């Protein structure tokens, strides 16, 4: 299988990873192996420790739920592959891929949840030959799987200079470090949910919600207007500073 003018892409879905600092090192591996986007589900913020400047070369995208992420990937003509040891999982070295693929890795302690498995089209696992550990670190597992996908897809190897690969010029930072970007619709929805949650808690305590609705809306509008918003629409890249 050869990469055809960028039509074959790889993605990584980040959801419910136990150690949030893994996202920085995961981003470094994703950049090295040609991942198009790192998709964060749930919280937008993350610890960028360990990325070694790589997140400035990687696109991030945020969704509030796994279903939203799945719908986006399906619109891109992408399969979702769960990296997990299951009865129907194929060894990753068999390269059971057919088109663009997004890889979803499980929590290091508990693996993929039922909801995570439900959005997957198929599963792969990494064969082990030693008896000293039951599983691999999320970042190590991602690196192995992404390398195999790149080999299958025929991604072009990066030019080398001496004993290292050539790094592209650093893009201009368009968003704050450690926080993925969102579309305008997603930002509006997030603010609406915050208003509703705060209002519900406030009304439960006072019992006279109608009288305070306009006041709460005004307060939240002022807070959002005064807060620096680093988010932009569509795809973008994030600098490590």
N, C-alpha and C positions, 0 to 999 in steps of 0.2 A: 504494500500500500504506500503510495507516494502522496505527500502533501500537495494539494492542488490549489495554488494561488491563495493560500490562507483559508480555504473552505473548511478544512478539518481543524477544529479547535479543541482545546482542553480547558476545563474549569475546575475549581476546587470549591466545595461548599463547606463553610465553617459553621457548625451548629453544636452547641453543648459540649465544647471541648473543656475538659476538667481544668487544665492549666492555661490561663489566658495569655501567658507569655509565650505559649507555643505558636501563637499567630504570627509573631515576628519572624521566628525561624521557619515557619511554614511558608511565609511569604518569600523568604530567601530561596527556598527550594522551588517554589512555584515559578519564580523569575528565571531560575537556572534552566528549567525544563520547558519553557515556552508556554506557560499557562496564559490564557487570554484575560481571564478575570478571576479574582477571588471573591466569592459571594458570601457575605455575612448574613446570617439569619438570626433575628432576635435583636440583641444589643448592637449598636453601631460602633461603640468604642472598643478598643483593644490595646493591649500592651505591645508596642512595636520593638521591644528589646530583642536583640539577636538578629535583626534584619540586615545589618551591615549596609544600610543605604539602599537596599534592593526595593523597598516599597515605593520609591519614587519612580520606578520603572514598571509598576504593576497597577492594573486597573482594579478598583474595588467597586462593588455594588451591594446595596443593602435591601433586604426584604424583612417584613415583620413576621412572616410565617413560612413554613416549608412549602405549603401549597402555592404561595405567591412565587417562590423561587422556582418550583417545578414548572409552573405555567410559563414563566419567562424562558426557561431552558427549552421547553417543548416548542415554543415559538421560534427558537433558534435552530430547531431541528437537531436537538441534542439528546442523547441517552444519559440516564443517571445510573452510575455504577457505585454500588455500596462496597466498600473495602471491609470485608468481614469474613470470618471463618464460619460458613454455613454449609448445610448439606448439599445445596445446589450451587455453591460457589466454584468457579473455575480457577485453576492456577494462573496467576497473572502472566507467567512466562509463556502461556499458550496464546496470548494476545487475542482474547475473545471480543474484539472491538469491530464495529462496522461503520461508525461515523463519529462525529464530534461527541465528546463524552465529558460529563461532569462527575467528579469523584467525591463521594461523601464518606468521610472517615468517622469511625465511632469514638465515643468517649473511652479514654484509656482504661478506665476502671470497669465500665459496664458494657462497652461495645455499642453498636447501633441500637436505638430504641425501636419499638414497634412502629411508631409514626415515621421514623426515618426510613425503616425498611419498606414501608408502604409506598414511598415515592420512588424507590429504586426499580430500574428495569432489569438489572442483573447484578450479580455479585462476583467479585474476585477475591482471592486470598493470596498471601505471599508464603510459598513453601519455606519451611525451616528445616535445617539439617542437624542442628545441635540440640542438646537436651537441657540447657541451662536456663531458659526463659520461656514463658507461655505466650508472649506477644511482644510486639515492637512498639517503641515510642511513635506517636502520631506523625511527627515530622519525618522520621526515618521511613516509616511505612509509605507516606505520601511520596517521598523522593524515589523509592523503588518503583512504585506504581506509575508515577509520572514519567520516569525514564523509559519504562516498557512501552507506554503509550506513544512517546515521542519516537521511539524506534519503529513501532508499527506504522505511525502516521508519516514517517519519512521527513520529520522536521530537519531543517538544514543546521548542521553543526556550526556553532559560533566560531568566528575567527580567533586564533590564538596568537598571543604575543609573548614569546618566551615560555615561562611555565604557568601562565595564567591566560584566561579568556579576556578578550577585549570588551570593556564595559562601554555601553552607549553613553552619549552626553546626557547629563542629568536634566530631566524636564523641569519646567517652572512649576513650583508648588502652587496648587489651586485650592487646597483644603488643608485644614489643620491636621497635624500628625496624630495618628492613633484613632482616627474616626473616619468611617467610610462615608461616601457621599450618597445622597438620595435624590430622587426626582422631586419636583415641587409638590406633586400630588401626595407623595409619601410624607413629606414634611407637614403639609396641612392636616393629613389624617392623624399623624402623631400628636400634633397640638390639640386637635379636637378630642382625642382620647384622654389627654392630660386634663383638659378642662372638665370633661365628664367625670373622671375619677375624683378630681379634687372637689367638684361640686357635690358629688354623692356623699363623700366623707364629711363635708362641711354641713350638708343638710341633715345627715344622720345625727350629728352632734347638737344642732340647734333646733331642728324640727320646724323651721319656717323658711323653707327653701325659696319660695317664690319671691320673697322680698329681697333676696340677695343675688339673684341670677345676674342682673345687669352689672352689679358691683364686681362679681367674680370675673365676668367677661372682660370688663375694663382693666382689671388688674393683670390678667393674663396677657391681654394685648400689649400693655405697657411693658411687661417683662420681656415678651418676645421681641418687641421693637428695639429695646435697649440692649439685648443680647447680641453679640457679634455672631452672625450666621455665616459659616464657612462653606455651606453646602452649595452645590451647583447642580444643574440638571444634567441628565445623561451620563455618559462615561467620562471619567477623568482619572488623573493619577495623583497619588499622595506622596508627599516628600517626608523623609525621616527627619528633616531639619538640617 
